[in-house]
Amino acid sequence: MRLIKGGKKLSTTIGKLTEKHENVSFAVAWASSDTEAFNAISLHRSKIQNSVIGTHFYQTHPDVLDEFIGFEECRFIMQPQGVFHPKVYLFWSSSSWDLIIGSANLTKGAFSKNSELLIHITSKDSDEELRLQTENTIREYWEDGEVVTSTQAIAYRSLWKSQQELLNRISGNYGSPNKNKSPVNTKVMAMPWTQFLEEVKADPHHGFEERCELLDLVREKFLNHNSFWDMELGIRKTIAGLPNDWNEHWAWFGSMRGAGYYHQAINNNDVHIAKAVDLIPMNGVVSRIEYSAFIDSFVKAFPNGRDGIGIASRLLALKRPDQFVCLDSRNKTQLCKDFGIKQSDMDYDRYWDDVICRIMDSVWWNCPMPLNEQDKIVWTSRAALLDAIFYEP
């Protein structure tokens, strides 16, 4: 009897025991394909007696279902009562057996980065009764499972794909491959609505009421025009964050004064910028697909480059201040520090994954619309107003 800790050791052990013994049974909550252990089990599937894999929370990879379509000896728990959560691996031959039981599922995470601890019991450590009890328990799980069909596998893959972004965010894993700062350790993400409101109103650099008036005025212009293209130049420049005589606070929420070619594109009423702005809906949560469509059109206005997330996020923040913040040189340092993300190499994908997804997971962002009229204005502009918290003159 011995303890097994560390995924690589576990994967190697499962692979060796699968090859060694004549029979294999296991029950796990989740499984991944393309690991040493999974490949060994799949290769020796003729040895499988009763095995069952859970699918709760869409943590099992769809390739696993594809691998065992129509295979009677390996069943799946498609809709458990509660959470199907065992992790037990049994290997036996005529003269010996091995049992591994503990915390590890048959997943890539368990065999790599997870902290797992299991106990390996052999026929030398215990009598046959333990093996029989384990075998019978796995068989009971197996009887509750389903042989997966190709139709079920296709449907599961579609559902799995649709849930991946949400599952990563629930796990605190956003776009960056680097170590993520836990949402619990950020000042802003865990901030309740009342505190967020207080900090926005305490803006020491710009007038709170004037900020709200500017955003409300711009919203009115969007509602009263069919397209960004139809707006007069002064309004377009205000929305774009460029100097103009139409509104004295054009630089609030991110001045784009230094973006030379951008001036020209706005002055010329570039059709790609107008289309990009129009692709962002006025109501409802903006989806990743809609955001990507915005970016695809926006970058076409810059055939020689000189685009960037600063000017793109300025347009987004003024069109939908409830969901987007203009990320510029005045607020980026403190915002990135609080979210635990690096400032450099902030591209369009990272802006969505690292910034916007964190905003949409924040406590204050998910609060219901308040009843107070002034507070409603803040709520409808709550993402853009992060600038009031993170702005540095």
VOGU-3710 file (C-alpha; in Angstrom, 3 decimals, decimal comma):
1> mrlikggkkl> 0,000/0,000/0,000  1,351/3,433/-0,898  0,358/7,008/-1,567  0,479/8,445/-5,063  0,860/12,185/-5,468  1,747/13,986/-8,651  -0,043/13,547/-11,931  2,821/12,145/-13,989  3,361/9,282/-11,552  -0,363/8,535/-11,529
11> sttigkltek> -0,652/8,528/-15,315  2,324/6,193/-15,660  0,946/3,858/-12,993  -2,479/3,610/-14,636  -0,835/2,931/-17,999  1,358/0,141/-16,602  -1,480/-1,504/-14,657  -3,736/-1,433/-17,718  -1,112/-3,336/-19,707  -0,317/-5,717/-16,828
21> henvsfavaw> -3,795/-6,951/-15,892  -6,484/-8,858/-17,770  -9,415/-6,744/-16,514  -10,032/-3,035/-15,994  -12,962/-1,204/-14,398  -13,109/2,434/-13,368  -15,535/5,172/-12,391  -14,617/8,862/-12,705  -16,501/12,138/-12,633  -14,686/13,491/-15,704
31> assdteafna> -12,235/12,423/-18,383  -9,989/13,931/-21,042  -8,593/12,293/-24,146  -5,001/12,174/-25,343  -3,228/11,397/-22,085  -0,925/8,453/-21,406  -3,480/6,871/-19,088  -6,499/7,420/-21,344  -4,638/6,196/-24,420  -3,601/3,021/-22,610
41> islhrskiqn> -7,184/2,319/-21,526  -8,536/3,069/-25,002  -5,912/0,838/-26,615  -6,811/-2,041/-24,271  -10,568/-1,471/-24,337  -11,127/-5,215/-24,692  -10,047/-5,486/-21,042  -12,737/-3,091/-19,816  -15,451/-4,855/-17,825  -17,546/-2,023/-16,370
51> svigthfyqt> -16,509/1,605/-16,589  -18,479/4,814/-16,222  -17,652/8,483/-16,832  -19,595/11,525/-15,644  -20,351/14,613/-17,741  -21,606/17,078/-15,124  -20,616/20,736/-15,650  -19,390/19,733/-19,160  -15,965/18,915/-17,727  -15,565/15,704/-19,742
61> hpdvldefig> -14,051/16,375/-23,168  -16,336/15,471/-26,105  -13,524/13,440/-27,701  -13,975/10,947/-24,858  -17,608/10,382/-25,813  -16,608/10,004/-29,462  -14,053/7,359/-28,482  -16,683/5,158/-26,829  -19,751/5,641/-29,035  -21,793/2,410/-28,916
71> feecrfimqp> -19,323/0,711/-26,567  -21,395/-1,230/-24,034  -18,674/-1,681/-21,419  -18,044/2,080/-21,032  -21,112/4,100/-20,132  -21,726/7,752/-19,329  -23,773/9,531/-16,675  -25,546/12,082/-18,857  -27,897/13,594/-16,271  -26,954/12,739/-12,685
81> qgvfhpkvyl> -28,966/13,290/-9,553  -26,557/15,532/-7,712  -22,976/15,300/-8,970  -21,472/11,984/-10,068  -18,107/12,249/-8,324  -16,182/8,961/-7,774  -12,524/8,471/-8,723  -11,680/4,790/-8,559  -9,568/2,542/-10,793  -9,552/-1,261/-10,444
91> fwsssswdli> -7,233/-3,666/-12,272  -7,225/-7,450/-11,764  -6,052/-10,769/-13,129  -6,475/-14,332/-11,920  -3,779/-14,097/-9,263  -3,501/-10,422/-8,275  -5,236/-7,039/-8,306  -4,528/-3,341/-7,884  -6,877/-0,604/-6,664  -6,266/3,152/-6,953
101> igsanltkga> -8,727/5,444/-5,220  -8,484/9,113/-4,309  -8,995/12,587/-5,736  -7,918/12,285/-9,376  -10,214/12,086/-12,383  -9,076/10,737/-15,748  -8,247/14,257/-16,977  -5,278/16,194/-18,301  -5,499/18,474/-15,286  -5,222/15,558/-12,863
111> fsknsellih> -2,150/14,269/-14,706  -0,413/17,646/-14,905  -1,131/20,813/-12,888  -3,658/19,650/-10,283  -2,749/18,736/-6,717  -3,955/15,146/-6,378  -3,569/12,500/-3,683  -4,525/8,828/-4,023  -3,883/5,529/-2,303  -2,691/2,464/-4,221
121> itskdsdeel> -3,803/-0,805/-2,625  -2,717/-4,202/-3,960  -3,806/-7,810/-3,368  -0,851/-8,089/-0,997  -2,376/-5,422/1,262  -5,972/-6,638/1,551  -8,190/-9,630/0,956  -10,359/-10,418/-2,042  -13,425/-8,928/-0,372  -12,220/-5,365/-0,943
131> rlqtentire> -11,707/-6,037/-4,655  -15,179/-7,588/-4,964  -16,820/-4,679/-3,125  -15,098/-2,197/-5,412  -15,993/-4,152/-8,539  -19,643/-4,379/-7,475  -19,811/-0,670/-6,658  -18,432/0,282/-10,078  -20,949/-2,108/-11,671  -23,777/-0,349/-9,821
141> ywedgevvts> -22,594/2,987/-11,229  -22,327/1,395/-14,661  -25,922/0,156/-14,515  -27,074/3,766/-14,023  -25,089/4,937/-17,053  -25,926/5,117/-20,750  -24,182/3,761/-23,813  -23,546/6,961/-25,718  -24,928/7,282/-29,255  -23,485/9,334/-32,089
151> tqaiayrslw> -26,454/11,726/-31,807  -25,787/12,244/-28,111  -22,067/12,756/-28,746  -22,747/15,445/-31,365  -25,248/17,225/-29,101  -22,862/17,060/-26,132  -20,016/18,568/-28,190  -22,209/21,516/-29,182  -23,256/22,126/-25,587  -19,664/21,694/-24,371
161> ksqqellnri> -18,406/24,332/-26,818  -21,084/26,804/-25,772  -20,108/26,464/-22,099  -16,312/26,738/-22,296  -15,927/30,506/-21,905  -18,301/30,541/-18,948  -16,612/27,534/-17,309  -13,194/29,149/-17,611  -14,477/32,365/-16,076  -16,174/30,513/-13,217
171> sgnygspnkn> -12,819/28,862/-12,553  -11,124/32,272/-12,487  -9,291/31,477/-15,717  -9,478/34,267/-18,252  -7,621/34,819/-21,507  -4,022/35,207/-20,363  -1,932/32,012/-20,241  0,009/33,464/-17,304  -0,955/32,998/-13,675  -4,329/34,599/-13,028
181> kspvntkvma> -5,005/36,818/-10,047  -7,949/35,458/-8,114  -11,067/37,657/-8,372  -11,160/37,559/-4,560  -7,862/39,455/-4,499  -8,962/42,310/-6,746  -10,327/45,531/-5,293  -12,894/46,134/-8,009  -14,289/42,717/-8,964  -15,610/41,948/-5,478
191> mpwtqfleev> -16,814/45,510/-4,857  -20,534/45,745/-3,983  -22,721/48,196/-5,885  -22,945/50,707/-3,024  -19,165/50,980/-2,751  -18,746/51,175/-6,527  -21,280/53,996/-6,641  -19,500/55,894/-3,871  -16,107/55,625/-5,551  -17,436/56,702/-8,949
201> kadphhgfee> -19,173/59,713/-7,406  -15,988/60,652/-5,547  -14,106/61,161/-8,843  -11,360/63,646/-7,847  -10,357/64,617/-11,391  -13,545/65,196/-13,386  -17,071/66,232/-12,447  -19,257/63,221/-11,732  -22,440/64,895/-12,926  -20,701/66,218/-16,045
211> rcelldlvre> -19,435/62,713/-16,834  -22,975/61,362/-16,599  -24,352/64,226/-18,690  -21,813/63,536/-21,458  -22,644/59,835/-21,605  -26,370/60,558/-21,491  -26,028/63,100/-24,308  -24,100/60,650/-26,486  -26,662/57,919/-25,824  -29,411/60,283/-26,973
221> kflnhnsfwd> -27,524/60,953/-30,211  -27,149/57,229/-30,874  -30,867/56,678/-30,274  -31,817/59,545/-32,600  -29,570/58,560/-35,508  -29,798/55,490/-37,689  -26,040/55,288/-38,096  -22,764/56,747/-36,863  -22,356/57,772/-40,497  -25,366/60,129/-40,235
231> melgirktia> -24,020/62,136/-37,309  -22,468/65,559/-37,757  -18,701/65,829/-37,453  -18,673/67,406/-33,969  -20,740/64,549/-32,518  -18,575/61,931/-34,206  -15,431/63,585/-32,877  -16,851/63,726/-29,357  -17,674/60,034/-29,482  -14,251/59,323/-30,965
241> glpndwnehw> -12,418/61,310/-28,249  -11,010/63,937/-30,624  -10,795/67,758/-30,234  -13,912/69,630/-31,386  -16,148/72,589/-30,596  -19,342/70,593/-30,126  -18,555/69,413/-26,574  -15,900/70,743/-24,225  -15,511/67,388/-22,449  -14,578/65,409/-25,574
251> awfgsmrgag> -11,347/64,179/-23,883  -13,093/62,575/-20,901  -13,155/58,771/-20,941  -9,957/58,694/-22,994  -8,400/61,373/-25,156  -7,376/60,152/-28,604  -5,723/63,460/-29,563  -2,441/61,761/-30,447  -3,928/59,224/-32,881  -3,053/60,994/-36,146
261> yyhqainnnd> -4,527/58,762/-38,844  -7,601/58,233/-36,686  -8,319/61,978/-36,975  -8,330/61,646/-40,733  -10,593/58,588/-40,685  -13,176/60,327/-38,468  -12,974/63,570/-40,489  -13,572/61,581/-43,691  -16,405/59,617/-42,072  -14,710/56,303/-42,834
271> vhiakavdli> -17,321/53,724/-43,797  -15,566/50,875/-41,961  -15,547/52,762/-38,650  -19,195/53,730/-39,103  -20,129/50,122/-39,850  -18,137/48,883/-36,864  -19,905/51,256/-34,472  -23,294/50,364/-35,958  -22,637/46,634/-35,414  -22,692/47,136/-31,637
281> pmngvvsrie> -26,338/46,951/-30,480  -27,760/49,582/-28,163  -29,443/47,075/-25,851  -28,752/43,623/-24,440  -25,391/42,129/-23,529  -22,918/42,525/-26,381  -21,686/39,062/-27,360  -18,183/37,991/-28,284  -19,432/37,452/-31,848  -20,746/41,033/-32,076
291> ysafidsfvk> -17,530/42,379/-30,585  -15,463/40,395/-33,107  -17,593/41,732/-35,960  -16,903/45,261/-34,687  -13,147/44,612/-34,663  -13,183/43,024/-38,128  -14,782/46,139/-39,618  -12,812/48,606/-37,483  -9,359/47,373/-38,549  -10,304/47,754/-42,225
301> afpngrdgig> -10,191/51,523/-41,687  -6,438/51,195/-41,037  -4,939/49,390/-44,052  -1,445/50,591/-43,072  -1,828/49,853/-39,380  -1,948/52,479/-36,598  -5,159/51,058/-35,178  -5,233/49,788/-31,602  -7,275/48,924/-28,558  -7,169/52,482/-27,232
311> iasrllalkr> -9,174/54,029/-30,064  -11,325/50,924/-30,551  -12,278/50,803/-26,866  -13,037/54,550/-26,887  -15,723/54,002/-29,536  -17,048/50,940/-27,692  -17,172/52,736/-24,342  -19,168/55,650/-25,749  -21,572/53,395/-27,672  -22,066/50,922/-24,803
321> pdqfvcldsr> -20,708/52,438/-21,578  -22,506/49,762/-19,562  -20,188/47,042/-20,898  -16,979/48,666/-22,185  -14,304/50,912/-20,732  -11,858/52,952/-22,774  -8,431/51,532/-21,967  -5,904/54,334/-22,370  -2,632/55,550/-20,911  -4,382/57,326/-18,014
331> nktqlckdfg> -6,218/54,372/-16,520  -4,465/51,278/-17,875  -1,758/51,040/-15,222  -4,073/50,905/-12,229  -6,776/48,858/-13,954  -4,320/46,182/-15,078  -2,692/46,163/-11,656  -5,998/45,561/-9,912  -7,090/42,853/-12,358  -3,663/41,208/-12,199
341> ikqsdmdydr> -2,985/41,373/-15,937  0,007/42,683/-17,861  -0,247/46,065/-19,590  1,946/45,254/-22,557  0,723/43,518/-25,712  -2,912/44,401/-25,031  -4,542/43,271/-28,260  -8,198/42,922/-29,209  -8,550/39,360/-27,879  -6,934/40,177/-24,566
351> ywddvicrim> -9,105/43,274/-24,139  -12,198/41,062/-24,283  -10,835/38,059/-22,357  -8,767/39,844/-19,719  -10,693/43,084/-19,236  -14,309/42,832/-20,373  -14,906/39,302/-19,057  -13,606/40,373/-15,642  -15,872/43,411/-15,709  -18,884/41,238/-16,533
361> dsvwwncpmp> -18,019/38,902/-13,643  -17,758/41,738/-11,122  -20,265/41,988/-8,289  -21,252/45,597/-9,033  -21,705/44,888/-12,743  -24,191/42,086/-12,036  -26,368/44,013/-9,597  -29,945/44,830/-10,697  -30,753/48,287/-12,008  -31,346/50,638/-9,035
371> lneqdkivwt> -34,579/52,587/-8,602  -32,976/55,985/-7,968  -32,884/57,974/-11,225  -29,325/59,286/-10,830  -28,069/55,861/-9,813  -29,736/54,415/-12,909  -27,554/56,692/-15,043  -24,450/55,306/-13,336  -25,724/51,740/-13,792  -26,253/52,240/-17,526
381> sraalldaif> -22,671/53,564/-17,791  -21,005/51,477/-15,111  -18,173/49,945/-17,156  -17,050/53,229/-18,736  -17,151/54,888/-15,307  -14,330/52,631/-14,128  -12,257/55,445/-15,587  -13,299/57,539/-12,586  -11,759/54,936/-10,246  -8,555/54,158/-12,131
391> yep> -7,764/57,500/-13,804  -4,336/58,968/-13,085  -3,618/62,541/-14,251
//
